[in-house]
Amino acid sequence: MLRAMSLRAWLAVAALLLVLGATGCAASSPAEMAPVPAEMADVRQEYAMEAPAAGGEYAVVAPAPDLTRKVIANARIELVVADTEAVVRRIEGLMNEFGGYVSNANLYKGSYGGADLLRGTLTLRVPAESLETTMDALEEMALDTRSRSVDRQDVTDQYSDVEAQLRNLEATENELRELMAEVRARPNATPEDILAVHRSLTEVRGQIEQLQGRKNVMDNQIALSTIDVTLTPDAATRPVVEEKWRPVAALRDASRALVSALQFLGDLAIWVLVFIVPIMLVFLIPLALIVWVVRALVQRRRRKRANQPT
């Protein structure tokens, strides 16, 4: 039947299949046009017929639904730790143990509690089945947990829709490949006929690759959960009452103040010699010339007056 159809009929069928694949319509017969739940997207038959009952009638039994859910989980936890660097090393070991990894790390030193302490954030990717276990292990590393939250998003419907569109487009691609082989085998086939089928095949292949990339991203997000970890150094480790007089600390502070003062004086001298003195010379030299000329003129006039007879 495939070879008996004309080229125009095949192109019409290919266009129809392309439209159906783009819209995600998976039905191919009136019996399959009934709405199917998302959890039953992979079931091809609407009902299954059992053997005749004692009364001679067939019993209609609905197929068992696929209850597998597709869930993307994102978690956040804020920990108070005594030693941030040591906790980071323990987290890296924990990732190796659970089969996860650290996808992003932002660690920095800042003034906290009167000292420069390490703090920062980590982004972890862990297997979805190990999410709660990983969160519990992170809490055991901390002195206190300020916050902990998990956000789960059910994407079963979107995932099933992408799979259905992929199946339709792959079926359309197979039909177009068969049509391409038939057109090339015909002795009276023209280049326009071959290019028309090739354009349809290229368009379908592009849609398949786009949907496959989307499916791969969803697979990665479903398989690996994301944990955003915030590490804050413990301010309670500092002593509540400090010593009133610490000679060593005072000597260190005085030395730092002396060095800072000397640095300021050195910087000031450099600015005076390099910047202020040249600027003053630029303005003072013309001013000095003007004063000298004025004084010379005044003295010359005085000498003329002195030499005139009374």
Backbone bond lengths (Angstrom), bond angles and torsions (degrees), N, CA, C in turn:
res aa  C-N    CA-C-N  psi(-1)  N-CA   C-N-CA  omega(-1)  CA-C   N-CA-C  phi
1 M - - - 1.467 - - 1.531 110.86 -
2 L 1.324 114.56 -32.34 1.459 120.45 -179.39 1.513 111.03 -64.04
3 R 1.321 116.78 -40.86 1.457 119.34 -176.72 1.513 112.55 -82.85
4 A 1.350 117.68 -15.04 1.456 120.43 -178.96 1.516 112.01 -81.20
5 M 1.291 117.82 -16.31 1.469 120.84 -177.58 1.514 110.33 -79.51
6 S 1.277 115.48 148.67 1.465 121.11 178.93 1.520 110.15 -78.99
7 L 1.317 114.57 168.00 1.468 120.13 -179.11 1.513 111.27 -64.55
8 R 1.342 117.11 -38.67 1.464 119.13 -179.97 1.516 111.33 -65.31
9 A 1.326 115.74 -40.76 1.468 118.45 178.97 1.515 110.69 -62.78
10 W 1.332 117.12 -40.76 1.473 119.95 179.74 1.518 111.10 -65.33
11 L 1.326 116.18 -41.05 1.462 118.36 178.82 1.525 110.62 -64.11
12 A 1.328 117.41 -37.33 1.472 119.82 176.97 1.516 110.86 -64.43
13 V 1.352 116.63 -41.34 1.470 119.70 177.78 1.521 110.60 -63.98
14 A 1.336 116.93 -42.37 1.470 120.18 -179.69 1.513 111.30 -63.42
15 A 1.351 116.97 -41.52 1.470 119.58 178.14 1.513 111.43 -63.51
16 L 1.371 116.28 -39.79 1.461 119.81 178.65 1.525 110.95 -63.93
17 L 1.341 116.12 -43.33 1.470 118.92 178.54 1.514 111.64 -65.21
18 L 1.326 118.04 -35.16 1.460 121.17 178.57 1.516 111.45 -64.82
19 V 1.347 116.02 -41.55 1.473 119.41 178.37 1.513 110.75 -65.52
20 L 1.343 116.28 -41.32 1.460 119.37 178.76 1.516 111.14 -64.35
21 G 1.333 118.13 -39.01 1.468 120.24 178.97 1.503 112.15 -67.43
22 A 1.330 117.94 -37.48 1.470 120.17 -179.45 1.509 112.30 -68.52
23 T 1.317 117.04 -32.37 1.469 120.02 -179.49 1.502 113.25 -89.35
24 G 1.338 118.14 -4.74 1.459 121.07 176.85 1.505 112.82 77.40
25 C 1.315 119.19 22.17 1.468 121.34 -179.64 1.497 108.28 -82.66
26 A 1.308 117.38 121.12 1.459 121.40 -175.33 1.506 112.44 -101.79
27 A 1.317 120.12 -5.65 1.455 121.62 -176.13 1.509 109.99 -83.17
28 S 1.361 116.75 141.60 1.450 122.00 178.33 1.514 112.18 -125.22
29 S 1.325 118.71 -0.58 1.453 122.34 177.96 1.509 108.88 -149.22
30 P 1.343 118.15 161.44 1.473 119.02 -179.20 1.501 113.16 -58.77
31 A 1.328 118.31 -30.91 1.464 119.66 -179.09 1.511 111.50 -69.27
32 E 1.354 116.88 -24.67 1.459 119.26 -177.73 1.518 112.35 -95.35
33 M 1.302 118.64 3.62 1.449 120.98 -179.17 1.511 112.66 -81.09
34 A 1.335 118.21 -6.88 1.459 120.40 179.35 1.510 109.33 -68.24
35 P 1.339 119.72 146.31 1.465 121.84 -179.88 1.522 111.43 -63.38
36 V 1.323 115.70 132.97 1.459 121.78 -178.45 1.518 108.03 -114.96
37 P 1.325 119.28 131.74 1.465 121.02 178.23 1.518 110.77 -60.34
38 A 1.367 115.20 156.49 1.457 119.69 -178.79 1.512 112.01 -62.29
39 E 1.344 117.61 -37.22 1.454 119.37 -178.55 1.512 112.69 -72.41
40 M 1.358 117.76 -7.19 1.466 121.26 178.33 1.521 110.59 -114.74
41 A 1.329 117.07 26.45 1.460 119.85 -174.81 1.513 112.15 -66.96
42 D 1.331 118.66 -29.81 1.457 121.58 -177.54 1.515 112.70 -85.39
43 V 1.330 118.77 -4.13 1.474 121.34 -179.09 1.515 107.90 -83.82
44 R 1.295 118.78 124.28 1.455 121.98 -174.61 1.513 113.14 -86.88
45 Q 1.324 119.03 -25.66 1.454 121.86 -179.56 1.519 109.17 -109.23
46 E 1.328 115.07 138.99 1.458 120.21 -178.00 1.515 111.79 -69.94
47 Y 1.296 118.97 -37.17 1.446 123.07 -179.81 1.517 109.47 -142.45
48 A 1.342 115.72 161.78 1.466 122.44 177.04 1.521 108.18 -119.38
49 M 1.311 116.03 136.68 1.465 121.40 -177.15 1.514 109.33 -97.81
50 E 1.337 116.15 126.21 1.448 120.86 177.17 1.530 109.81 -89.87
51 A 1.326 116.35 175.37 1.459 121.72 177.99 1.514 109.88 -66.00
52 P 1.325 118.31 154.93 1.464 120.62 -178.93 1.516 111.54 -58.04
53 A 1.299 116.38 140.13 1.459 121.15 177.90 1.519 108.80 -78.99
54 A 1.337 115.96 -176.17 1.464 119.71 -176.83 1.511 111.08 -62.53
55 G 1.313 118.09 -31.95 1.452 121.71 -178.95 1.513 113.41 -78.48
56 G 1.353 117.88 -0.08 1.440 121.14 177.86 1.516 114.18 88.06
57 E 1.363 119.71 4.57 1.458 122.71 179.71 1.520 109.62 -104.24
58 Y 1.338 114.95 153.16 1.459 120.80 178.58 1.522 109.47 -83.43
59 A 1.324 116.08 142.09 1.469 121.63 176.62 1.520 108.98 -96.61
60 V 1.314 117.25 131.85 1.458 122.94 -179.57 1.524 108.68 -98.21
61 V 1.349 116.20 122.85 1.466 121.94 -176.25 1.521 107.87 -123.21
62 A 1.331 117.83 126.98 1.465 121.55 176.88 1.514 109.64 -73.67
63 P 1.355 118.24 141.77 1.461 120.44 179.66 1.514 111.50 -69.56
64 A 1.330 115.38 156.62 1.470 120.82 -179.96 1.518 109.47 -71.18
65 P 1.326 118.64 130.91 1.459 120.78 -178.47 1.523 111.36 -75.43
66 D 1.339 113.79 153.45 1.460 120.61 175.05 1.525 108.39 -85.54
67 L 1.322 116.04 109.94 1.464 121.82 -174.43 1.520 113.00 -90.40
68 T 1.340 118.41 9.14 1.457 121.20 179.33 1.524 109.40 -70.51
69 R 1.324 116.65 121.71 1.455 121.23 -178.82 1.517 109.69 -100.92
70 K 1.309 116.39 148.34 1.451 123.65 176.93 1.529 107.58 -106.26
71 V 1.327 116.26 111.15 1.469 121.65 -172.68 1.526 108.90 -126.75
72 I 1.340 116.00 134.21 1.462 123.44 173.89 1.533 107.63 -105.93
73 A 1.326 117.14 122.21 1.469 122.47 -176.02 1.523 110.16 -112.72
74 N 1.329 116.02 132.07 1.466 123.73 174.46 1.527 108.13 -128.42
75 A 1.335 116.00 128.45 1.462 121.00 -175.95 1.529 110.16 -123.47
76 R 1.322 114.91 155.47 1.467 122.45 177.35 1.526 108.51 -136.67
77 I 1.337 115.28 138.00 1.460 120.13 179.08 1.518 108.48 -147.02
78 E 1.329 116.71 136.88 1.463 123.34 179.40 1.525 108.10 -118.30
79 L 1.339 115.56 120.95 1.457 121.81 -173.45 1.525 110.65 -116.34
80 V 1.333 115.39 144.76 1.459 122.92 171.65 1.521 107.22 -105.38
81 V 1.324 116.70 119.50 1.466 121.66 -172.97 1.522 109.82 -123.81
82 A 1.323 114.71 158.37 1.463 120.17 178.29 1.517 111.70 -84.93
83 D 1.338 117.20 -38.16 1.461 122.71 -178.87 1.528 107.61 -133.81
84 T 1.317 116.18 104.76 1.459 120.16 -175.96 1.519 111.79 -64.40
85 E 1.318 117.41 -42.44 1.468 120.12 -177.45 1.524 111.33 -63.13
86 A 1.327 117.05 -41.79 1.467 120.26 178.94 1.532 110.89 -65.56
87 V 1.326 117.28 -39.47 1.468 120.35 179.17 1.525 110.55 -65.82
88 V 1.328 118.18 -36.91 1.468 120.76 177.87 1.528 110.34 -62.41
89 R 1.319 117.05 -42.08 1.472 119.70 177.67 1.531 110.95 -63.67
90 R 1.332 117.05 -39.66 1.464 119.86 178.55 1.529 111.22 -66.67
91 I 1.319 117.32 -36.48 1.469 120.40 178.00 1.523 110.67 -65.51
92 E 1.336 117.30 -40.26 1.461 119.50 177.27 1.524 111.17 -62.18
93 G 1.335 117.46 -40.78 1.456 119.76 175.20 1.518 112.48 -64.90
94 L 1.343 116.43 -36.56 1.460 120.27 178.32 1.528 111.14 -64.77
95 M 1.328 117.68 -37.51 1.460 120.91 178.09 1.530 110.87 -64.63
96 N 1.328 116.57 -39.86 1.465 119.01 176.97 1.527 111.14 -64.72
97 E 1.314 116.45 -33.53 1.465 120.08 -179.05 1.525 112.06 -70.68
98 F 1.329 117.40 -40.62 1.465 121.40 -175.85 1.534 113.30 -93.04
99 G 1.323 117.37 -1.79 1.460 119.38 -179.78 1.513 114.01 80.26
100 G 1.330 117.88 24.84 1.457 121.65 177.02 1.517 110.75 -108.66
101 Y 1.325 116.04 -166.26 1.461 119.96 179.17 1.532 109.09 -158.62
102 V 1.334 115.25 162.57 1.466 122.62 177.00 1.518 107.36 -92.21
103 S 1.331 117.44 110.17 1.462 120.72 -176.98 1.529 112.44 -84.94
104 N 1.328 117.26 -23.11 1.467 119.38 -179.38 1.524 108.78 -155.64
105 A 1.326 116.53 140.35 1.469 122.01 178.61 1.524 109.15 -140.03
106 N 1.320 116.04 131.65 1.456 122.42 178.42 1.520 107.87 -133.07
107 L 1.333 116.09 94.85 1.463 122.90 -177.54 1.530 109.16 -114.87
108 Y 1.314 116.19 139.01 1.457 120.53 -178.74 1.524 108.82 -153.91
109 K 1.337 114.94 159.38 1.456 121.39 176.68 1.521 109.46 -101.02
110 G 1.323 114.58 135.62 1.454 120.03 178.91 1.512 111.03 -143.95
111 S 1.335 115.52 162.68 1.458 120.83 178.98 1.516 108.72 -71.93
112 Y 1.316 115.48 118.75 1.468 120.88 -178.11 1.519 108.24 -146.83
113 G 1.313 116.21 116.31 1.454 119.85 179.73 1.505 113.57 68.12
114 G 1.345 117.23 30.10 1.453 120.36 178.35 1.512 114.05 83.63
115 A 1.318 119.23 7.32 1.464 121.86 179.90 1.523 108.77 -144.50
116 D 1.329 116.10 161.34 1.456 122.45 177.28 1.522 108.88 -87.07
117 L 1.311 116.64 108.60 1.458 122.09 -177.38 1.522 109.95 -119.92
118 L 1.341 114.77 151.70 1.459 121.20 -179.07 1.526 109.94 -81.65
119 R 1.316 116.08 133.98 1.453 122.44 176.53 1.528 107.89 -148.07
120 G 1.333 117.25 171.61 1.461 118.47 179.48 1.518 111.89 160.61
121 T 1.337 114.41 -167.16 1.461 122.18 -177.49 1.521 109.51 -132.66
122 L 1.327 115.79 151.38 1.462 123.40 176.86 1.529 108.53 -130.84
123 T 1.323 116.14 145.44 1.466 122.28 173.03 1.525 107.57 -115.90
124 L 1.338 115.92 118.82 1.460 121.89 -175.38 1.513 109.59 -110.33
125 R 1.347 116.78 145.14 1.462 123.31 171.96 1.522 107.41 -119.53
126 V 1.310 116.18 117.51 1.461 122.23 -176.23 1.522 108.97 -128.22
127 P 1.346 118.37 154.18 1.467 119.76 174.79 1.522 111.21 -55.96
128 A 1.331 115.92 142.22 1.466 120.55 -174.53 1.522 112.09 -59.57
129 E 1.334 116.94 -35.37 1.462 119.14 -178.50 1.527 112.38 -72.47
130 S 1.332 118.06 -14.31 1.474 121.75 -179.40 1.522 112.17 -105.01
131 L 1.324 118.39 13.56 1.466 120.32 -175.47 1.525 111.92 -63.37
132 E 1.317 117.67 -54.06 1.464 120.34 -177.46 1.525 111.53 -64.68
133 T 1.339 116.63 -38.89 1.469 119.74 178.45 1.518 110.87 -62.90
134 T 1.340 116.53 -40.42 1.458 120.25 178.55 1.517 111.47 -65.88
135 M 1.320 117.17 -40.73 1.464 120.53 178.70 1.538 111.07 -62.56
136 D 1.322 116.62 -41.02 1.470 119.82 177.90 1.524 110.82 -64.65
137 A 1.340 116.68 -40.92 1.468 120.06 179.30 1.528 111.03 -64.90
138 L 1.315 118.13 -36.66 1.461 121.14 177.36 1.520 111.15 -65.60
139 E 1.316 117.40 -39.13 1.464 120.28 178.38 1.519 111.70 -64.34
140 E 1.328 117.24 -33.32 1.461 119.71 179.23 1.523 112.08 -68.31
141 M 1.331 118.02 -22.86 1.469 120.85 179.33 1.528 112.48 -79.89
142 A 1.313 118.51 -14.16 1.460 122.31 -171.65 1.513 111.28 -103.36
143 L 1.330 114.22 158.23 1.453 120.61 172.32 1.524 111.36 -78.97
144 D 1.337 115.62 -29.56 1.461 120.13 -179.79 1.524 108.45 -157.02
145 T 1.332 115.84 151.23 1.462 122.23 177.27 1.516 108.21 -114.05
146 R 1.316 116.52 112.49 1.461 120.67 -178.11 1.518 112.12 -76.71
147 S 1.317 117.93 -36.80 1.465 120.77 179.89 1.523 109.10 -156.40
148 R 1.333 114.61 152.89 1.460 121.72 177.85 1.525 107.85 -153.65
149 S 1.318 116.79 127.66 1.462 120.81 -179.28 1.527 109.59 -149.88
150 V 1.346 115.12 151.46 1.464 122.98 178.31 1.527 107.63 -133.51
151 D 1.322 115.86 129.83 1.460 122.20 178.86 1.531 108.12 -116.91
152 R 1.340 116.37 119.38 1.469 121.70 -179.26 1.526 109.15 -113.95
153 Q 1.331 115.80 132.37 1.465 122.75 -179.46 1.529 109.27 -119.73
154 D 1.320 115.88 121.63 1.467 121.34 179.60 1.530 108.98 -84.08
155 V 1.322 116.18 116.99 1.473 121.86 -178.76 1.526 110.45 -117.05
156 T 1.333 117.19 27.68 1.467 120.21 -178.18 1.518 111.37 -61.33
157 D 1.328 117.27 -43.41 1.460 120.47 -178.20 1.526 111.02 -63.65
158 Q 1.333 116.69 -46.78 1.461 119.30 179.31 1.523 111.56 -63.00
159 Y 1.331 116.22 -39.56 1.465 120.12 -179.07 1.528 110.43 -65.75
160 S 1.336 117.01 -44.11 1.462 120.73 179.45 1.520 111.11 -63.89
161 D 1.327 116.58 -37.78 1.463 120.04 179.15 1.523 110.92 -64.92
162 V 1.334 117.12 -41.90 1.467 120.35 178.40 1.529 110.45 -64.00
163 E 1.319 117.31 -42.36 1.460 119.76 178.86 1.528 111.32 -62.95
164 A 1.347 117.39 -42.06 1.461 120.38 179.53 1.530 111.08 -63.24
165 Q 1.315 117.05 -43.00 1.460 119.71 177.99 1.518 111.56 -63.79
166 L 1.331 116.92 -38.21 1.466 119.84 177.82 1.525 110.90 -63.18
167 R 1.324 117.70 -43.32 1.464 120.29 -179.93 1.534 110.63 -62.12
168 N 1.321 116.40 -43.58 1.462 119.42 179.79 1.526 112.16 -64.19
169 L 1.320 115.83 -44.30 1.455 119.29 -179.46 1.520 111.84 -67.09
170 E 1.326 118.23 -36.58 1.462 120.47 177.49 1.532 111.06 -67.14
171 A 1.346 116.55 -36.67 1.460 118.89 175.73 1.525 110.64 -65.39
172 T 1.339 116.52 -41.88 1.458 120.19 176.99 1.525 111.07 -62.14
173 E 1.324 116.99 -40.09 1.457 120.44 179.32 1.529 110.98 -63.13
174 N 1.310 117.81 -41.71 1.474 120.55 178.70 1.524 111.12 -62.40
175 E 1.353 116.76 -42.62 1.458 120.03 178.11 1.526 111.07 -62.61
176 L 1.324 116.49 -41.50 1.454 119.77 179.73 1.527 111.67 -66.99
177 R 1.309 117.68 -34.99 1.475 119.77 177.12 1.531 110.47 -65.99
178 E 1.311 116.64 -40.68 1.459 119.14 176.59 1.527 110.73 -63.97
179 L 1.342 115.44 -40.53 1.458 119.09 178.60 1.529 110.92 -64.91
180 M 1.325 116.64 -38.85 1.458 120.40 178.12 1.522 110.94 -61.98
181 A 1.338 116.42 -43.31 1.460 119.47 178.88 1.534 110.82 -63.61
182 E 1.330 117.42 -39.37 1.462 120.25 -179.85 1.520 111.16 -67.42
183 V 1.351 116.65 -42.88 1.464 119.50 -179.35 1.521 110.58 -63.53
184 R 1.315 118.11 -42.33 1.458 120.76 179.71 1.529 112.05 -65.86
185 A 1.339 115.95 -29.27 1.464 119.01 -179.01 1.522 112.42 -77.69
186 R 1.310 118.80 -17.40 1.451 120.82 -178.66 1.525 110.63 -74.98
187 P 1.298 117.93 135.46 1.476 119.63 -179.43 1.520 112.86 -70.78
188 N 1.324 117.82 -27.75 1.462 120.60 -177.41 1.528 112.78 -97.62
189 A 1.326 118.32 15.00 1.467 121.00 -179.68 1.523 110.32 -71.11
190 T 1.313 115.77 139.37 1.466 122.12 179.82 1.527 110.30 -101.88
191 P 1.332 118.18 158.76 1.469 120.17 177.25 1.531 112.72 -58.87
192 E 1.341 117.19 -31.97 1.458 119.78 178.89 1.528 111.07 -64.39
193 D 1.341 116.33 -38.20 1.460 119.19 178.16 1.520 111.42 -63.24
194 I 1.325 115.93 -44.08 1.463 120.38 -179.20 1.529 110.54 -66.20
195 L 1.345 117.35 -41.63 1.465 120.02 -179.88 1.517 111.79 -66.78
196 A 1.318 117.91 -34.01 1.469 120.03 179.25 1.522 110.59 -63.78
197 V 1.341 116.44 -44.87 1.468 119.42 178.02 1.526 110.25 -67.42
198 H 1.332 116.42 -38.51 1.466 119.53 -178.80 1.524 111.34 -64.71
199 R 1.334 118.23 -38.64 1.467 120.42 178.20 1.526 111.28 -63.58
200 S 1.314 116.21 -43.08 1.471 119.38 178.02 1.527 110.54 -63.69
201 L 1.314 116.80 -40.86 1.457 120.63 -179.91 1.531 111.01 -65.56
202 T 1.330 117.11 -40.06 1.473 120.56 179.05 1.521 111.26 -65.65
203 E 1.331 116.78 -40.29 1.470 120.16 179.37 1.523 111.11 -64.70
204 V 1.331 116.31 -42.11 1.465 119.71 179.20 1.523 110.32 -65.67
205 R 1.329 117.61 -41.83 1.465 120.37 179.43 1.524 111.04 -62.68
206 G 1.345 118.52 -38.32 1.465 121.05 177.23 1.519 112.14 -63.32
207 Q 1.337 117.24 -41.37 1.457 119.79 177.66 1.522 111.33 -66.27
208 I 1.326 116.83 -36.83 1.471 120.00 178.20 1.524 110.42 -63.51
209 E 1.320 118.07 -45.10 1.466 121.10 -179.54 1.522 111.49 -65.11
210 Q 1.336 116.68 -37.31 1.468 119.09 178.32 1.523 111.20 -65.73
211 L 1.321 117.25 -44.83 1.460 120.22 178.73 1.519 111.64 -68.06
212 Q 1.326 117.60 -36.10 1.458 120.39 178.55 1.524 110.94 -65.13
213 G 1.338 117.07 -39.36 1.466 119.72 175.69 1.516 112.10 -63.23
214 R 1.325 116.67 -41.43 1.468 119.86 176.82 1.525 111.10 -63.11
215 K 1.314 116.63 -41.15 1.468 120.72 178.92 1.535 110.90 -65.00
216 N 1.339 117.12 -38.68 1.466 119.88 178.91 1.526 111.52 -64.22
217 V 1.336 116.54 -39.13 1.474 119.61 177.88 1.523 110.56 -64.29
218 M 1.320 116.46 -43.68 1.462 119.80 178.97 1.520 111.28 -65.20
219 D 1.331 117.24 -38.55 1.468 119.95 177.04 1.525 111.21 -60.56
220 N 1.333 116.63 -41.69 1.463 120.33 -179.86 1.526 111.05 -66.39
221 Q 1.342 116.55 -42.62 1.460 119.48 -179.74 1.525 111.90 -68.75
222 I 1.330 117.28 -31.77 1.464 120.55 178.52 1.521 111.00 -74.33
223 A 1.327 117.03 -42.46 1.466 120.71 -176.39 1.525 112.12 -72.65
224 L 1.333 118.10 -34.36 1.462 121.93 -176.76 1.527 109.12 -119.47
225 S 1.313 116.05 120.43 1.462 121.25 176.36 1.527 110.31 -85.28
226 T 1.317 116.08 155.72 1.462 122.56 -177.98 1.528 109.76 -108.82
227 I 1.337 115.80 132.84 1.470 121.91 177.76 1.525 108.15 -124.34
228 D 1.324 117.81 120.13 1.462 123.33 174.11 1.531 108.24 -95.23
229 V 1.335 116.04 115.17 1.469 122.46 -175.55 1.525 108.87 -109.14
230 T 1.331 116.39 129.03 1.465 122.40 174.62 1.520 108.47 -111.23
231 L 1.333 116.18 124.70 1.467 122.21 -178.79 1.527 109.04 -109.65
232 T 1.335 115.78 122.44 1.462 122.21 -179.40 1.518 108.82 -123.03
233 P 1.350 119.07 129.05 1.462 120.15 178.33 1.522 111.56 -65.71
234 D 1.315 115.08 152.43 1.461 120.91 -174.94 1.525 110.20 -82.67
235 A 1.345 115.51 117.81 1.468 119.56 178.50 1.518 111.48 -77.42
236 A 1.338 118.17 -17.06 1.465 120.87 -177.89 1.519 112.61 -76.12
237 T 1.325 119.11 -9.99 1.465 120.55 179.46 1.522 111.77 -75.18
238 R 1.328 117.81 -15.90 1.461 119.77 177.26 1.522 110.62 -74.77
239 P 1.322 119.32 145.12 1.462 120.93 179.65 1.520 111.26 -64.47
240 V 1.342 114.99 143.27 1.454 120.01 -179.18 1.535 110.86 -70.10
241 V 1.349 118.16 -43.53 1.469 123.06 -179.21 1.524 108.02 -115.00
242 E 1.319 117.11 119.86 1.453 121.88 178.91 1.531 109.74 -90.93
243 E 1.345 115.68 158.27 1.462 120.75 178.92 1.522 109.63 -67.31
244 K 1.353 115.59 143.99 1.458 120.37 -176.84 1.514 111.66 -72.02
245 W 1.346 117.53 -39.68 1.468 119.62 -175.91 1.515 108.89 -130.33
246 R 1.330 114.84 121.63 1.448 120.85 178.36 1.524 107.51 -127.92
247 P 1.318 117.31 98.69 1.475 120.06 -174.94 1.524 112.70 -59.69
248 V 1.312 116.90 -40.11 1.467 119.01 -178.38 1.524 110.31 -64.35
249 A 1.315 115.91 -43.47 1.463 119.06 178.70 1.530 111.07 -64.93
250 A 1.345 115.85 -39.91 1.468 118.98 178.59 1.525 111.16 -64.17
251 L 1.381 116.53 -42.58 1.458 119.88 177.91 1.529 110.95 -62.12
252 R 1.331 116.53 -40.67 1.466 119.63 178.96 1.524 111.08 -64.55
253 D 1.339 116.51 -41.27 1.460 119.59 179.43 1.519 111.46 -66.61
254 A 1.337 115.55 -40.67 1.467 118.89 179.00 1.523 111.27 -64.88
255 S 1.342 116.28 -40.73 1.470 119.75 178.08 1.533 110.85 -62.49
256 R 1.326 115.48 -42.20 1.466 118.38 178.35 1.522 111.04 -63.73
257 A 1.362 116.89 -39.55 1.463 119.91 179.05 1.527 110.83 -65.19
258 L 1.367 117.05 -39.53 1.458 120.40 179.37 1.526 110.68 -64.95
259 V 1.320 115.66 -44.82 1.464 118.77 179.64 1.524 110.57 -63.27
260 S 1.326 116.40 -39.58 1.463 119.85 178.85 1.534 110.73 -64.44
261 A 1.357 116.69 -40.77 1.465 119.70 178.97 1.522 110.84 -64.95
262 L 1.339 117.31 -43.96 1.461 120.23 178.65 1.531 110.96 -63.52
263 Q 1.309 115.96 -40.00 1.454 118.53 177.31 1.520 111.26 -62.38
264 F 1.350 116.34 -39.94 1.465 119.83 178.32 1.519 111.17 -63.32
265 L 1.351 116.92 -44.59 1.465 119.76 179.37 1.520 111.25 -64.49
266 G 1.341 116.66 -39.96 1.461 118.98 177.68 1.520 111.58 -63.96
267 D 1.321 115.83 -42.71 1.462 118.75 177.69 1.526 111.27 -62.80
268 L 1.342 115.65 -39.36 1.470 119.63 179.31 1.528 111.20 -63.60
269 A 1.354 116.26 -42.83 1.462 119.22 179.10 1.530 111.12 -63.73
270 I 1.303 116.50 -40.48 1.475 119.67 178.48 1.522 110.58 -63.00
271 W 1.328 116.93 -43.17 1.461 120.06 178.80 1.534 111.06 -63.11
272 V 1.364 116.60 -39.74 1.466 119.55 -179.43 1.518 110.70 -64.85
273 L 1.368 117.12 -45.44 1.458 120.80 -176.49 1.524 112.49 -72.93
274 V 1.314 116.43 -38.69 1.465 119.76 -172.96 1.528 112.25 -89.41
275 F 1.322 117.59 -33.42 1.456 119.65 -173.05 1.534 112.73 -111.32
276 I 1.354 117.42 -53.55 1.463 119.97 -171.02 1.529 111.16 -71.36
277 V 1.350 117.74 -45.10 1.475 120.26 -177.88 1.525 111.50 -60.78
278 P 1.341 120.86 -48.92 1.474 118.86 177.57 1.524 112.59 -59.81
279 I 1.338 117.66 -38.75 1.458 119.28 178.60 1.523 110.78 -63.21
280 M 1.333 116.24 -42.58 1.467 119.50 178.99 1.520 111.53 -64.63
281 L 1.348 117.01 -38.81 1.460 119.07 178.88 1.523 111.39 -64.09
282 V 1.317 115.84 -37.58 1.468 119.23 -179.84 1.529 110.70 -61.71
283 F 1.319 117.84 -37.55 1.455 120.79 -179.22 1.531 112.89 -88.42
284 L 1.356 118.40 -33.00 1.460 120.55 -174.48 1.523 112.91 -77.61
285 I 1.331 118.78 -34.16 1.468 120.36 -178.57 1.528 111.02 -62.71
286 P 1.328 120.02 -50.84 1.486 117.03 175.87 1.528 112.88 -61.14
287 L 1.354 116.74 -36.67 1.460 118.90 178.90 1.516 111.19 -64.25
288 A 1.346 116.36 -40.22 1.468 119.59 178.64 1.525 111.26 -65.10
289 L 1.325 118.05 -38.76 1.461 120.57 177.32 1.522 111.12 -62.99
290 I 1.335 116.01 -42.37 1.458 119.00 179.46 1.526 110.72 -63.06
291 V 1.328 117.95 -43.17 1.467 120.98 179.15 1.519 111.24 -62.91
292 W 1.335 115.46 -40.63 1.485 118.72 -179.21 1.515 110.83 -65.65
293 V 1.339 116.13 -40.67 1.473 118.90 179.31 1.531 110.22 -65.10
294 V 1.322 116.82 -42.61 1.464 120.19 -179.55 1.529 110.47 -63.18
295 R 1.339 117.30 -44.74 1.464 120.47 179.27 1.524 111.05 -62.65
296 A 1.328 116.41 -39.27 1.469 118.44 179.30 1.518 111.40 -64.60
297 L 1.316 116.54 -41.17 1.461 119.48 178.35 1.527 111.47 -64.80
298 V 1.326 115.64 -40.85 1.474 118.87 179.65 1.525 111.00 -64.51
299 Q 1.322 118.79 -43.22 1.463 121.89 179.97 1.523 111.10 -65.41
300 R 1.325 115.74 -37.89 1.468 119.32 -179.86 1.524 110.15 -65.11
301 R 1.328 117.17 -40.87 1.447 120.41 179.26 1.531 110.45 -65.96
302 R 1.309 116.88 -37.87 1.469 119.88 178.66 1.505 110.34 -64.86
303 R 1.339 119.06 -40.38 1.453 120.29 -179.71 1.521 110.95 -66.57
304 K 1.335 117.23 -36.33 1.464 118.79 177.55 1.521 111.81 -62.89
305 R 1.334 115.40 -42.71 1.460 119.17 179.63 1.535 110.68 -64.66
306 A 1.335 116.51 -36.21 1.479 119.44 -177.99 1.526 110.76 -70.39
307 N 1.323 118.54 -30.65 1.465 121.21 -177.66 1.520 112.11 -84.25
308 Q 1.309 120.87 -13.27 1.469 121.55 177.89 1.534 109.52 -70.23
309 P 1.424 117.88 141.48 1.472 120.13 178.60 1.531 111.63 -69.34
310 T 1.266 115.92 150.02 1.452 121.77 179.96 1.526 109.63 -75.62
